[in-house]
Amino acid sequence: MDTNASVSLLKEDLAGRIRVPAAKRLQILEEFDRSGMSGLAFAALVGVKYQTFASWRRRRSEPPNDHNQGTPSTRFVEVAAPQSHPALELELPGQVRLRISESTQLPLVVELLRQLHAC
């Protein structure tokens, strides 16, 4: 298979970052799907750092969020709480909100976020 025919090498900026338009990323990912190569080998073939290539693949497989930005994100929102009981609220993809009101809940929250990230 000649993947060089449909995927060209990409150039890096001075900081070593690759700036690739969304259409080009999609073309590269589609060629990868047809290639039968490992992600590491294919990223090297097209001149993209493996971490960048892996993030393209991950974003492509994630469902879009409510803000139509293409990838779900976790964001912090301000919570009105009594002074004696401050709380932290995390807004997760899918309109899920997680309220943390006690420091003893933090280990559970960390484990939950790890498990969600692994999905």
C-alpha positions as CSV (number, residue, x, y, z in Angstrom):
1,M,0.0,0.0,0.0
2,D,1.4,3.4,-1.0
3,T,0.2,5.8,1.7
4,N,2.6,8.5,0.5
5,A,0.3,9.0,-2.6
6,S,-2.6,10.3,-0.5
7,V,-1.0,11.7,2.6
8,S,1.8,14.3,2.4
9,L,4.4,15.1,5.0
10,L,3.5,18.1,7.3
11,K,5.7,20.9,8.4
12,E,6.3,21.9,12.0
13,D,6.5,25.5,13.3
14,L,9.5,26.7,15.3
15,A,8.0,25.3,18.5
16,G,7.6,21.9,16.9
17,R,3.8,22.1,16.7
18,I,1.8,20.9,13.7
19,R,-1.0,23.1,12.5
20,V,-3.3,21.0,10.4
21,P,-6.8,22.0,9.2
22,A,-9.7,19.8,10.2
23,A,-10.3,18.6,6.7
24,K,-6.6,17.5,6.4
25,R,-6.8,15.8,9.8
26,L,-9.9,13.8,8.6
27,Q,-8.1,12.8,5.4
28,I,-5.1,11.6,7.4
29,L,-7.3,9.6,9.9
30,E,-9.2,8.0,7.0
31,E,-5.9,7.0,5.4
32,F,-4.8,5.6,8.7
33,D,-8.0,3.5,8.9
34,R,-7.2,2.0,5.5
35,S,-3.5,1.5,6.2
36,G,-3.5,-1.4,8.6
37,M,-0.4,0.3,10.3
38,S,0.0,1.0,14.0
39,G,-0.7,4.5,15.2
40,L,2.9,5.0,16.1
41,A,4.2,3.9,12.7
42,F,1.6,5.9,10.8
43,A,2.2,9.1,12.8
44,A,5.9,8.8,12.0
45,L,5.1,8.2,8.3
46,V,3.1,11.4,8.0
47,G,5.4,13.5,10.2
48,V,3.1,14.0,13.2
49,K,4.1,13.5,16.8
50,Y,2.3,10.4,18.1
51,Q,0.7,12.3,21.0
52,T,-0.9,14.7,18.5
53,F,-2.0,11.9,16.2
54,A,-3.5,10.0,19.2
55,S,-5.4,13.1,20.3
56,W,-6.9,13.5,16.8
57,R,-8.1,9.9,16.9
58,R,-9.5,10.3,20.4
59,R,-11.4,13.5,19.5
60,R,-12.8,11.9,16.3
61,S,-14.3,9.1,18.4
62,E,-15.9,11.3,21.1
63,P,-19.5,12.5,20.7
64,P,-20.0,16.2,20.2
65,N,-20.9,18.2,23.3
66,D,-23.8,20.6,23.8
67,H,-21.8,23.6,22.6
68,N,-21.1,22.0,19.1
69,Q,-17.4,22.4,19.5
70,G,-16.7,18.8,18.5
71,T,-15.2,17.5,21.7
72,P,-16.6,17.2,25.2
73,S,-14.9,19.2,27.9
74,T,-14.9,19.5,31.6
75,R,-15.3,23.0,32.9
76,F,-15.7,24.7,36.3
77,V,-18.7,26.8,37.1
78,E,-19.3,29.1,40.0
79,V,-21.5,27.8,42.7
80,A,-23.4,30.0,45.2
81,A,-23.0,28.4,48.5
82,P,-23.1,29.5,52.1
83,Q,-19.8,30.8,53.5
84,S,-19.6,27.9,56.0
85,H,-20.0,25.2,53.3
86,P,-18.1,26.2,50.1
87,A,-18.6,23.8,47.2
88,L,-16.9,23.0,43.9
89,E,-19.1,22.0,41.0
90,L,-17.8,20.3,37.9
91,E,-19.8,20.3,34.7
92,L,-19.1,17.2,32.7
93,P,-20.2,16.3,29.1
94,G,-23.8,15.2,28.8
95,Q,-25.1,17.9,31.1
96,V,-23.7,16.1,34.2
97,R,-22.9,18.2,37.2
98,L,-20.8,16.9,40.0
99,R,-20.9,18.9,43.3
100,I,-18.1,18.5,45.8
101,S,-18.9,19.9,49.2
102,E,-16.4,18.0,51.4
103,S,-12.7,17.5,51.1
104,T,-13.2,13.9,51.9
105,Q,-15.0,13.5,48.6
106,L,-11.9,14.4,46.6
107,P,-10.4,10.9,46.3
108,L,-13.7,9.6,45.0
109,V,-13.9,12.4,42.5
110,V,-10.4,11.8,41.3
111,E,-11.1,8.1,40.8
112,L,-14.4,8.9,39.0
113,L,-12.6,11.3,36.6
114,R,-9.9,8.7,35.9
115,Q,-12.5,6.0,35.1
116,L,-14.4,8.4,32.8
117,H,-11.2,9.4,31.0
118,A,-10.4,5.7,30.5
119,C,-13.8,5.1,28.7
